Amino acid sequence: MRRSKRTFVTGSAALGLAVGSLLWQAPTASAEPECLTSSSDFDRDGTPDIAVGAPGGSGGTGRDGAVHVRLSNRGHPMTTTITGSPGFGSAVTSLSSYAAEGDDALCSQLVVGSPDETDRTDKQRTGAVYVYYSNAEMERFVRRSSFHPQAQGVGGTEQTGARFGAALAAEQRAADETDPQPERLYVGAPGFDIGGVRDAGRVTSFWIDNDEDPIAHDTRILDYTPEYMPGPPRAGAALGSSLSVGGGLVVAGVPGQTVGGVAGAGAVLVERLNANPDDFVPVELSQASRGVPGAAEKGDRFGAAVHLVADGGQPPTLLVGAPGEDLGRTADAGAVTVARLSVDDGEPVGTVRAVDQGSAGMAGTTEAGDAFGSTVSSMRYANGQSFLVGTPGEDVGSTRDAGMVQTIGNGVGWTQNTRGVPGNAEAGDRMGASLGGALSSGAQRPLVGVPGEDSATGAVIVGLPGGTPPVSYLKGIRAGDRFGFTVGP
C-alpha cells in the first residue's frame, strides 16, 4: 500500500497571490462524444491551466512536496494545491483517458511524479505516479489512483531507488480533437538497476482506462536489454531522466550513457509513438552518431533535457541539451543540438546543428558553469515560433547563478534584470532551471521556473516580454519548497 498522505487546499493563499475572485465555475455540460478541451485544461473552461511543482525536500530531507495548479476558471483565476510526501511534484504533465460520452472530466487530468515515494509495506523508496481530475462541485482535485510497477496493471519490476516518476510525458491533446482514444503516459525511472548494473534506467509506458478504479493497460518497457533493443545496460546511464512526446515520436534522455567508452557522454533514444515494439527498434543518437556535431566527451550529459516540436506537415524538430559540454577550456558551458527527425525511422533528416552561447545569434557569453541547455522548450507567438534554452548557471554581472533564458538564433535573452521581467537577479535564483508552456488566445505563454528565488522559496514567470498576454509572476510561500522546480504541462 502506498503512502496516502494527501491534503487539498484551495485559494490564492497557496501561492501568496491576489488572483481575483475564487468562485470555481462549473464547466458547461456537453454531451458531445469528443473532448472539447485540451489535455491541460483541468477546469474545462477552454483555457489551458498551469501546474507548478514544488517538491520540497526530496531525497529524504523531510520537507513535503506539492503541486500548485492555477486554474483560469472562466476569467476568475484561482489556485488549488495538492500536497504529498517529499519529492511529490518533481514532474508534472497532463493526460486524457477519455473513452466514451460523459467522461468529460477525464479529458484533462493532472499527472504528478513522486520519485522518492516510499512503499508503506516494505519501506522501499521506489517512486510512484498519481493521477487527478478536477471536480467542480467539490472545488478540488480528486485522486483517481496511483501507479507504480507491479501494481494497478503497470507491470515491470518494483525496485528501491528506481525513482519511478522522475520524468513524465504524454502527447498533449488539443481542443476539438475527435479521436477518443486514451493517451499513452510515459514514465521515467532513471535509477532502475538492470542485472546488477546500477542506475541503468528504464522508461515504462501505458494507457489508463476510464473506470472508477482505473488500471494501466498495454504496458511497454524501454531499456537497454536484448528484449527491447540492442546494446548492454551501462552503469549510471540514467535512461528516463528526461522525456518528450510530439510529432508522432517519443524521445528519452540517457544523459549518463557511455558512448565509445566515454562515461557520461550521454545519448537519447528515439521511439515512434504507439509503435509496436516488434516492428520498431528505438534509435540511439549521440554526439558520436553520424551527422551529429561535436564529440562524445566525459560529463557532457547529452540528453539531460529533450524537447520535441511538432511543425505542421514538416518532420518534428528535436532539441537536446548537453549542459556539461566543455567549450575549449571552458568547463560545463553547455550546448544544444537541433535536429529534424523522420517519423518513419527516428533518424535525423537534413543538417543537424549545435549551438552554444558563442554561436551567432545567441545572447550572453560563454562562461564556465553556465549549464546552457539544462532545459529546452519552445514558444509560439503570433509572428512565429522560437526555441527556448534555459541557462540556470548564468552569472548576471557579478551575481552568481542568477540564470537566464534565451531564444536560438535571434539574439534575444532575458534575465530578472531585463526590463519587463519580474523580480531581480540574485545569487542562486537559477532562472530557467525549468521551462514549459501554456496556450492562451492562440499564443503560447512560456513558463520559466526560478526555483532558487528567495532562499529556494521559488517562483515562476508566466510569459516573457514581447508576447501576449502581459507577463505575470507566481511565487511560492515557504523557503526550501523549490516552487518552480518543474512547470507544465
C-alpha positions in Angstrom: 0.0 0.0 0.0 1.3 3.5 -0.9 1.7 6.4 1.4 -1.6 8.2 1.1 -0.8 11.5 2.9 -2.8 14.0 0.9 -4.4 17.3 1.8 -6.2 19.7 -0.5 -6.0 23.4 -0.3 -7.9 25.9 -2.5 -7.4 29.7 -2.7 -4.8 32.2 -3.8 -3.1 31.9 -0.4 -1.5 28.7 -1.7 0.8 30.9 -3.8 0.7 34.1 -1.8 -1.1 35.8 -4.8 -4.1 38.0 -5.2 -5.7 36.4 -8.2 -9.2 37.8 -8.1 -12.4 36.0 -7.4 -12.2 32.5 -6.1 -15.5 31.3 -7.4 -14.9 27.9 -9.0 -17.3 28.0 -12.0 -18.5 24.6 -13.3 -17.9 24.0 -17.0 -20.7 23.9 -19.4 -22.1 20.4 -19.7 -21.6 18.7 -23.0 -23.0 15.5 -24.5 -20.6 15.5 -27.4 -18.7 12.3 -27.9 -15.3 14.0 -28.2 -13.1 16.1 -25.9 -13.8 19.8 -26.5 -10.9 21.0 -24.3 -7.2 20.4 -24.3 -5.5 17.8 -22.1 -4.2 20.6 -19.8 -7.5 22.4 -19.4 -8.3 20.9 -16.0 -11.3 23.1 -15.2 -12.6 22.7 -18.8 -13.3 26.3 -19.5 -11.5 26.5 -22.8 -8.2 27.9 -21.5 -5.3 25.5 -20.5 -4.1 25.8 -16.9 -0.7 26.0 -15.3 0.8 23.3 -12.9 3.8 24.1 -10.8 5.9 21.5 -8.9 7.4 22.4 -5.5 9.0 19.0 -4.5 10.3 20.4 -1.2 13.0 18.3 0.5 13.2 15.4 -1.8 15.8 12.7 -1.2 14.8 12.1 2.4 15.3 15.6 3.9 11.7 15.6 5.2 10.0 18.6 3.6 6.7 17.6 1.9 6.2 18.2 -1.8 3.3 19.9 -3.5 1.8 20.8 -6.9 0.1 24.1 -7.3 -2.4 24.4 -10.1 -3.5 27.9 -11.3 -6.9 27.4 -12.9 -8.1 30.1 -15.4 -11.7 29.4 -14.1 -13.5 31.4 -16.8 -11.7 34.6 -16.1 -11.7 34.3 -12.3 -8.3 32.7 -11.7 -7.8 30.6 -8.6 -5.1 28.3 -7.3 -5.5 24.9 -5.8 -2.7 22.9 -4.1 -2.2 19.2 -3.8 0.4 18.1 -1.2 2.3 14.8 -0.8 5.4 13.3 0.6 8.9 14.7 -0.1 9.7 14.7 -3.8 6.0 14.9 -4.8 5.8 17.3 -7.7 9.2 16.5 -9.2 7.5 16.0 -12.5 4.1 17.1 -13.8 2.1 16.6 -17.1 -1.4 16.3 -18.3 -3.2 13.3 -19.7 -6.5 12.3 -21.4 -8.2 9.0 -20.6 -11.4 10.0 -22.4 -13.1 6.9 -23.8 -16.9 7.5 -24.0 -19.6 10.1 -23.9 -20.0 11.6 -20.5 -16.3 11.3 -19.4 -15.6 14.9 -19.8 -13.7 15.1 -16.5 -11.2 12.6 -17.9 -10.4 14.7 -20.9 -8.0 16.7 -18.8 -6.2 15.0 -16.0 -3.2 16.1 -13.9 -0.3 13.6 -13.5 2.2 14.0 -10.8 5.5 12.2 -10.3 6.7 11.4 -6.8 10.1 9.6 -7.4 11.1 9.4 -3.7 7.7 7.8 -2.7 8.1 5.1 -0.1 6.1 1.9 0.0 4.5 1.7 3.4 4.5 -2.2 3.4 8.2 -2.9 2.8 9.7 0.7 3.0 11.1 0.6 -0.5 11.7 4.0 -1.9 10.6 3.1 -5.4 8.6 6.1 -6.6 5.0 6.5 -7.8 2.8 8.4 -10.2 -0.5 10.0 -9.2 -3.4 10.9 -11.5 -6.1 13.5 -10.6 -9.0 15.2 -12.1 -10.7 18.5 -11.1 -14.1 18.2 -9.5 -16.0 21.5 -9.9 -18.7 20.5 -7.3 -16.1 19.6 -4.6 -13.8 22.5 -5.7 -10.7 20.4 -5.5 -8.6 17.9 -7.4 -9.7 14.3 -6.7 -7.2 11.5 -6.9 -8.2 8.8 -9.3 -5.4 6.4 -8.5 -1.6 5.9 -8.0 0.6 3.8 -10.3 3.9 2.0 -9.7 5.5 -1.1 -11.1 3.8 -4.4 -10.1 0.5 -2.6 -9.2 -2.6 -1.4 -10.9 -1.7 -3.3 -14.1 1.5 -1.4 -14.7 3.8 -4.5 -14.8 7.5 -4.3 -14.7 9.6 -4.7 -11.6 9.3 -2.7 -8.3 12.8 -1.7 -7.2 14.1 0.5 -4.4 15.8 3.6 -5.7 14.4 3.3 -9.2 12.9 6.8 -8.9 9.8 5.9 -10.9 8.1 9.2 -11.8 11.2 11.3 -12.1 10.1 12.3 -15.6 6.7 12.3 -17.3 5.4 12.9 -20.8 2.2 12.4 -22.8 1.1 13.7 -26.2 -0.9 16.8 -25.4 -4.4 16.5 -26.9 -5.7 19.7 -28.5 -9.2 21.0 -28.1 -11.8 19.6 -30.5 -9.8 16.5 -31.3 -12.3 13.9 -32.3 -10.2 10.8 -31.7 -11.4 9.4 -28.4 -8.5 7.0 -27.8 -6.7 7.5 -24.4 -3.3 8.9 -24.5 -0.2 6.9 -23.6 1.7 8.0 -20.5 5.5 7.7 -20.4 7.2 7.4 -17.0 11.0 7.7 -16.5 12.8 5.7 -13.8 16.4 6.8 -14.2 17.6 4.9 -11.0 16.4 1.5 -12.2 19.1 -1.3 -12.0 19.3 -3.9 -14.7 21.0 -7.2 -13.9 23.1 -5.7 -11.2 24.0 -2.7 -13.4 23.2 0.3 -11.2 21.1 3.2 -12.4 20.9 2.0 -16.0 17.4 3.4 -16.1 14.1 2.5 -17.7 11.0 4.0 -19.3 7.6 2.5 -18.8 4.5 3.5 -20.8 0.9 2.5 -20.6 -2.6 3.9 -21.0 -5.2 4.3 -18.3 -8.8 3.3 -18.6 -11.8 5.4 -17.6 -13.1 3.0 -14.8 -13.9 4.3 -11.3 -10.9 2.3 -10.1 -8.6 2.7 -13.2 -5.8 0.3 -14.1 -3.0 0.5 -16.6 -3.1 -1.3 -20.0 -0.7 -2.4 -22.6 2.5 -1.7 -20.6 5.6 -1.3 -22.7 9.2 -1.2 -21.4 12.1 0.7 -22.9 15.5 -0.1 -21.6 18.9 -1.5 -22.6 18.2 -5.2 -22.6 18.2 -7.5 -25.6 14.5 -8.0 -25.2 13.8 -4.4 -26.1 16.8 -3.0 -28.0 20.5 -3.8 -28.9 23.2 -2.8 -26.5 24.0 -3.7 -22.9 22.9 -1.6 -20.0 25.5 0.8 -18.7 26.0 1.9 -15.1 24.8 5.4 -14.4 23.2 5.8 -17.9 20.0 7.0 -16.2 17.6 6.3 -19.1 14.4 8.2 -18.5 16.0 11.3 -16.9 14.1 13.4 -19.4 11.1 12.7 -21.7 9.3 14.4 -24.6 6.4 13.4 -26.8 5.4 15.2 -30.0 5.1 15.0 -33.8 4.5 11.2 -33.7 7.7 10.5 -31.8 8.9 9.8 -28.2 12.4 10.8 -27.0 14.0 9.7 -23.8 17.2 11.2 -22.4 20.1 9.0 -21.4 22.5 11.7 -20.0 24.8 9.3 -18.2 25.2 6.9 -21.2 28.7 5.6 -22.0 29.4 6.4 -25.7 32.5 5.0 -27.4 33.9 4.0 -24.0 33.4 7.5 -22.6 31.3 7.5 -19.5 28.7 10.2 -19.0 28.9 11.4 -22.6 25.1 10.9 -22.9 22.6 10.0 -25.6 18.9 10.0 -26.4 16.6 7.2 -27.5 14.0 7.9 -30.2 10.9 5.7 -30.5 7.8 6.1 -32.7 4.7 7.0 -30.7 2.4 3.9 -30.3 4.8 1.8 -32.3 4.6 -2.0 -31.9 7.9 -3.0 -30.2 8.2 -5.9 -32.6 8.2 -3.6 -35.6 10.3 -0.6 -34.5 13.8 -0.7 -32.9 14.5 2.5 -30.9 17.3 4.7 -32.4 20.1 5.9 -30.2 21.5 9.3 -31.1 24.6 10.8 -29.5 27.5 13.1 -30.4 29.2 10.0 -31.8 26.3 9.5 -34.3 26.9 10.2 -38.0 26.0 13.8 -38.8 25.7 15.0 -35.2 28.1 17.8 -34.4 30.6 17.6 -31.5 32.3 14.7 -29.8 31.2 12.4 -27.1 33.1 13.6 -24.0 33.1 12.7 -20.4 30.4 14.6 -18.5 28.7 16.2 -21.5 25.4 14.9 -20.3 23.9 15.0 -23.8 20.2 14.2 -23.2 19.8 15.9 -19.8 17.0 17.8 -21.5 14.9 16.9 -24.5 12.0 18.6 -26.3 10.1 17.7 -29.4 8.4 20.3 -31.5 5.6 19.3 -33.9 5.8 21.5 -37.0 2.7 21.0 -39.2 3.5 18.7 -42.1 7.2 19.0 -41.5 9.3 16.4 -39.7 9.3 17.2 -35.9 12.3 19.1 -34.5 14.2 17.7 -31.6 16.2 19.9 -29.1 18.7 18.1 -27.0 20.5 19.8 -24.1 24.1 18.9 -23.1 24.7 21.2 -20.1 28.0 19.6 -19.3 29.5 20.4 -22.7 33.0 21.9 -22.4 33.8 24.6 -24.9 37.6 24.7 -25.3 38.9 25.2 -21.8 35.5 26.5 -20.5 34.1 23.7 -18.4 30.3 23.0 -18.3 29.4 25.9 -20.6 26.7 23.8 -22.3 25.3 23.3 -25.7 22.1 22.4 -27.5 21.7 20.1 -30.6 18.9 20.9 -33.0 17.7 18.2 -35.5 14.7 17.3 -37.6 13.7 13.6 -37.2 12.0 11.2 -39.6 8.8 9.8 -38.1 9.3 6.7 -40.1 12.6 5.6 -38.6 13.6 8.2 -36.0 16.8 9.2 -37.8 17.9 12.8 -38.4 16.7 14.5 -41.6 18.9 17.1 -43.2 21.6 19.0 -41.4 21.9 18.7 -37.6 23.3 21.7 -35.9 24.7 22.5 -32.5 24.6 25.9 -30.8 26.1 27.4 -27.7 26.4 30.9 -26.2 29.3 31.6 -28.5 27.2 30.9 -31.7 26.0 33.6 -34.0 22.6 34.9 -33.0 22.9 33.9 -29.3 22.7 36.1 -26.2 25.1 36.1 -23.3 28.7 35.0 -23.2 30.3 31.6 -22.8 31.3 31.0 -19.1 32.3 28.1 -17.0 29.3 26.5 -15.2 26.6 28.3 -17.3 25.0 24.9 -18.0 23.4 26.2 -21.2 20.9 23.5 -22.3 19.9 22.4 -18.8 16.3 22.9 -20.1 14.9 23.3 -23.6 11.4 24.2 -24.8 9.6 26.3 -27.4 7.1 29.1 -27.6 4.7 30.2 -30.4 3.8 33.9 -30.7 1.6 35.4 -33.4 4.6 36.1 -35.6 6.1 32.6 -35.4 7.8 30.0 -33.2 11.1 30.2 -31.2 13.1 27.6 -29.5 14.0 28.4 -25.8 17.0 27.4 -23.8 17.5 27.6 -20.1 20.9 28.6 -18.7 20.4 28.4 -14.9 24.1 28.7 -14.1 24.4 32.1 -15.9 26.1 34.8 -13.9 24.4 38.2 -14.3 27.2 40.7 -13.8 28.8 39.6 -10.5 25.7 37.8 -9.4 26.4 34.0 -9.5 24.0 31.5 -10.9 21.2 34.1 -11.3 20.1 32.3 -14.5 18.9 33.3 -18.0 16.6 32.2 -20.7 17.2 32.9 -24.4 16.0 32.0 -27.9 18.0 30.3 -30.5 19.2 32.4 -33.4 17.8 35.9 -32.9 20.0 37.1 -30.0 17.1 37.6 -27.5 17.7 36.7 -23.9 16.1 37.5 -20.6 17.3 37.7 -17.0 15.5 39.0 -14.0 17.3 42.3 -14.6 15.7 42.6 -18.1 13.0 45.3 -18.3 9.6 43.7 -18.0 10.8 40.5 -16.3 9.5 40.3 -12.7 11.9 40.0 -9.7 15.6 40.8 -9.5 18.7 38.8 -10.5 20.0 37.3 -7.2 22.7 34.7 -6.5 21.3 31.2 -6.8 18.0 32.1 -8.3 18.7 29.7 -11.3 16.2 31.3 -13.6 15.5 28.8 -16.4 16.0 25.7 -14.4 12.6 24.6 -15.7 10.7 25.5 -18.8 7.2 24.8 -20.1 4.4 26.4 -22.0 0.7 27.1 -21.8 -1.5 28.2 -24.7 -3.6 31.4 -24.3 -5.7 33.1 -27.0 -3.8 31.3 -29.8 -0.4 32.3 -28.5 1.9 30.4 -26.2 3.0 31.7 -22.8 6.4 30.4 -21.8 6.6 29.2 -18.2 10.0 29.9 -16.6 10.9 28.3 -13.3 13.1 30.2 -10.8 13.3 27.6 -8.1 16.1 29.3 -6.1 14.3 32.6 -5.7 14.3 33.9 -2.1 16.2 31.1 -0.4 14.6 28.4 -2.6 11.1 29.6 -1.9 10.9 29.6 -5.7 8.9 31.4 -8.4 7.5 31.0 -11.9 7.5 33.7 -14.6 4.5 33.3 -16.8 5.2 34.8 -20.2 8.2 36.8 -21.5 8.4 40.4 -22.7 7.4 40.7 -26.3 4.4 38.3 -26.2 0.8 38.5 -25.1 -0.8 38.4 -22.6 1.3 40.5 -20.2 4.0 38.9 -18.1 2.9 37.7 -14.7 4.6 36.2 -11.6 3.8 33.3 -9.3 5.7 32.8 -6.1 5.9 30.1 -3.5 5.2 30.6 0.2 7.9 28.7 2.1 11.7 28.8 1.9 13.0 25.5 0.7 9.9 24.4 -1.2 11.6 25.0 -4.6 8.4 26.2 -6.2 9.0 26.2 -9.9 11.3 23.1 -9.8 9.1 21.9 -12.6 6.4 23.6 -14.7 3.8 22.3 -17.0 2.0 20.7 -18.6 
